[in-house]
Amino acid sequence: MRFKNINIFGAGNIGLNICNLIIYEGLACKVNLITNQDIEGIKLDFINHAPFTSTTKITSYFYNNYPDADINIIAGGVKQLDGEQRINLIDRNKKYLDSIIRNDMKGEWIVITNPDDILAHYLLSNTSIPKNKISALGIALDNMRAKSIGITQDILGQHNLNIYTEEEVNVDEVAEIPYAIIHKKGYTQYGMGYVVLWYLKYLKNYKHQIVSNYNEEKRLFESTKLK
């Protein structure tokens, strides 16, 4: 599957990693980096390796004039600091989403800015985007991390907030992984890039992928296994 264009909101470590993977896999004709930063050097850096990867075009826009796209990935906002709880990012990253929200938002929306499940609900509540066009992918990353330490059961719940399995398995170690990465490196980056890549490649047709979608009964975003 190749998309006509993909918007990536935020040109930080995660946003640029996702952009790089999309170019490498040739998943889009055009990638639009949405940021208020000067990223001419970054665009030039991507363009230099294009002859060896794909024909994907790289452009950039400010938050106040971004174009419509098939896929919109929200990857910017305030990052989590060493020792900080993810839930503490809510108010600051709601303000970040306010810089994106506008009338008539089209396409599919993927939220990875944390806390992603809560922000996906904020996006749904403050826009006209249909609920089946918004997903949060943090829980998919929790599942990837769980598999990396030998947990084979599906991780359910909300990303890094209240995760659990259907069987009694201790998932505390899964929840601690991002805090360990942030403590040693300052930020997480690569895992989420691959989660987004898989999601775009299979786009809801990958049977073993778990993402967060809107739960009508509970009125929140939480994990569901794609079928």
C-alpha positions, 0 to 999 in steps of 0.5 A, spaced: 500 500 500 502 506 498 499 513 500 498 519 496 501 523 502 502 523 509 502 528 515 507 528 520 506 533 526 512 534 530 519 534 527 523 531 533 526 524 534 520 520 533 517 524 528 523 524 524 524 516 525 517 515 522 519 519 516 525 516 515 522 509 515 516 511 511 521 513 506 525 507 506 519 503 505 516 507 500 509 508 503 508 515 501 508 519 494 509 525 499 511 526 506 509 533 509 513 535 516 508 539 520 512 544 524 514 551 526 521 549 526 526 551 520 527 544 518 531 546 511 537 542 513 533 536 515 529 536 508 536 536 505 538 530 509 532 526 507 533 528 500 540 526 499 538 518 500 532 518 496 536 515 490 537 509 494 531 508 497 524 511 494 521 517 490 518 520 496 517 527 496 519 531 503 515 538 504 514 542 510 508 546 513 507 550 519 501 548 524 497 554 521 497 551 514 498 544 513 494 540 507 489 534 508 492 528 507 490 520 507 494 519 514 496 524 519 500 522 525 501 526 531 508 525 534 510 532 537 508 535 543 512 535 550 516 529 551 517 526 558 522 527 562 527 522 566 522 520 572 516 524 570 510 520 570 506 520 563 500 522 566 503 529 567 503 530 560 496 531 559 495 538 560 501 541 556 500 536 550 492 538 550 495 545 548 499 542 543 493 538 540 489 545 540 495 547 535 493 542 530 485 542 531 481 545 526 475 545 522 474 539 517 479 535 519 480 529 513 483 522 513 485 517 518 489 520 525 494 516 529 496 519 535 502 517 539 503 523 543 503 521 550 498 520 554 496 517 547 489 514 549 487 520 553 489 525 547 486 521 542 479 522 546 481 529 546 481 529 539 475 526 538 471 530 543 474 537 540 473 535 532 468 532 527 473 526 525 469 520 525 471 515 531 473 510 526 478 514 523 482 515 530 487 510 533 492 510 538 498 506 538 502 506 544 499 499 546 502 496 540 508 498 543 507 495 549 506 489 546 512 489 542 516 491 549 512 485 552 514 480 546 522 482 547 522 480 554 518 473 553 511 475 555 507 472 550 500 474 552 497 480 549 497 486 553 491 490 553 488 496 557 491 503 556 498 505 554 503 505 560 497 507 564 493 501 566 496 495 562 494 488 563 493 481 560 487 476 560 491 471 564 495 473 570 501 475 568 506 481 571 506 486 566 510 491 571 517 490 567 513 492 561 511 499 564 518 500 566 521 499 560 520 506 557 522 509 564 529 506 563 530 508 556 528 515 558 533 515 564 539 512 560 538 516 553 533 521 554 527 519 550 524 513 546 525 513 539 525 507 535 520 502 538 514 507 536 517 508 529 516 500 527 510 500 530 507 506 526 511 502 520 507 496 521 500 499 522 501 503 515 503 497 512 498 493 514 493 498 516 488 494 520 489 488 516 494 485 521 491 480 525 496 480 531 496 487 532 493 491 538 491 498 537 487 503 541 480 504 538 474 508 541 470 504 546 463 506 546 461 503 552 466 506 556 467 512 552 474 512 552 480 509 547 483 502 549 486 496 546 482 492 541 485 486 537 485 487 530 481 482 526 
